[in-house]
């Protein structure tokens, strides 16, 4: 089983910052994030991960989560940790491929092979307006741009052969420039000459992660992704997604083992179930209703500010009209319909996990859910979204991880030194495609679980 | 006197990496750069600085200097140091203002107020080809873009009032969004809505540094820069530049004290003058001639590969034809003419300091030059370019800095906590212009020298 700690401000619950023991100013404190990564490393988790958004809106009135540049945070975390993988979101919509390739190659060097890139295409209007556009590109065009972006970035990572960095004092040859390849890419979206200024990193390519669950998102993941973050409310839905994605990966001629499916889980923990329920209630009571309504309105593409809290939702717009996160829309719409939830109930569900599965209970109960999802082919591991930080992550590492170990489900120590190694993934060859053809693998030891 | 340590691979001398004690693979090792910053901090220097170039060329065959993303390196250095300022070059030609504003605001938070941005416009063709263009914009257009870029970036830094980050648990107000300002910028080059996702940093604005010495570059510096890196071979030239720049600053209604002029100095040190000369000869003997000729050809805009090494230069193209670094062209052309240098002599000069002043001698002799330039109005301080690293920086910190202190020219300890504080510069007010109007100054203690 693979475990990724999804780090988010002082907790994933929208109201976590209002708990008496929370330190909301930690969202600007690099020491807080270094501490979280050290906690995750103490638990021998595979990786830590930051989401990202290139805009801030009215939501900041009631919650500020990730304010700082996540790649810079991971650089600071790299030098405070030794083993744990370091994954950042970065957008193909509003970055230049040369710049992004250089950042992640740098992070891979700084961390001795622990960098990962969560590829997002950025559908938000507020982000578009910060980059000279009135609106984001429509969904399919964003994915077309992302595909070309990825071709360029992997080409740049491969533009130095592994053997090109010579540093031969006797001959005066620093780099064997015969082993550098120009890219000379001219495509629909980008023109990039290359080569990159950074020698090939320890991992060859940083780990490629993706989180889109729409059909276009799944196709993109099936072609390119080595880990997929996803959100499901039920075991059935998670199993369907898992099977569909693995099939698509195989259809593209890739090994389904080389794309790890990691659903998000919000573990609300207590020594007893009653204690866990109490924490959950305490958090939900601190939610600011107007804020939640605005968030749900955004997700569902309609204004719910005048909708009575204790009534079920009105008719929703068709999914074709959603240009943002289509899979999140689908998940919330289906959850609301399946359980005939009122707006107030939806607010609590989303405030707790933004559509991800919330599991409330003892460490044994949480481990039960993880075990079932893992053994029943719904997950290769989990994206752990602690509701409050650092305490929720400490609770998970100190109580759930040992329980998973007792059940033989999770590693007791790292057996690899790179992020690819933790996830049991091969190191891509410099001359090959990005589809997992192994080269002179530096770190191919699979994870123990 | 202000001192900035300009960090460059394993040394500024082109052949430094070939010295027996050099570790050329350190150019990829974050620990090396953290160590350099700690050495500079031990000497109580104002700041460390990385140049940057978004391309790699044939020059990599004989020297690889800055391969990694400098902003990521500074993030890692921030958490390994406590006092020293952290300045990175970043290009207005190939970045988005929102992205750059966020990176430097993040660095300012991570370092508790120690970030600085060296603004470059990027005239190189190789860089342009990595960003979808066949050539860089011409000189004046690059500066027009830079001016608009800077307006947007400073506007974004000011888009959070200092008091906007509230984190009031009782009311549930995290950010007072009434104190956030949208930018709604629509200009010739950029459209940026804002506000920035990052609360205002400890310094308000990271320190603004600039290094162009052409007329357009000087005008830009006079309007915006708080520190200027420059290159001069003679005291006369440095004095002319110093006076011209201070006059221009005053003409723009700014306090000339608020733009620090920092010429580059390459200190080649020995316990005796003979030992220093020996080190210089040893370094020059390791230069690879073809590499140097290619570098000089690029600087001067003509192909010198067939020119005899022991003959003076042929007629040079007029400066109007140079689209890259005009001031570097001017400096080399005048140096060659003034001293009637042969191509071989020029190679040694440039291999040692790329046009910056090389001072070879004992710590006392180097201190003599710094003292004269400082007291004779040629410099407010210096950009220290150690020929080999880390040793050349250790020698400077352990032997020249104490000599400067004995003469009362340099601080014995930090008296401020921010980079602006070290340089004796005010903290800009959030609502004011970037031209140095002091607001609620957090750190206005001037440096001791």
Interface residues (C-beta under 8 A of the other chain):
Chain A: X15 X17 X18 X20 X22 X24 X25 X28 X30 X31 X34 X53 X54 X55 X56 X58 X60 X61 X62 X63 X64 X66 X67 X68 X69 X71 X72 X73 X75 X76 X78 X79 X80 X94 X95 X96 X98 X99 X102 X103 X106 X107 X109 X110 X126 X129 X130 X131 X132 X133 X165 X167 X169 X172 X173 X174 X175 X176 X177 X180 X190 X191 X192 X193 X194 X195 X196 X197 X198 X199 X286 X288 X291
Chain B: X15 X17 X18 X20 X22 X24 X25 X28 X30 X34 X53 X54 X55 X56 X58 X60 X61 X62 X63 X64 X66 X67 X68 X69 X71 X72 X73 X75 X76 X78 X79 X80 X94 X95 X96 X98 X99 X102 X103 X106 X107 X109 X110 X126 X129 X130 X131 X132 X133 X165 X167 X169 X172 X173 X174 X175 X176 X177 X180 X190 X191 X192 X193 X194 X195 X196 X197 X198 X199 X286 X288 X291
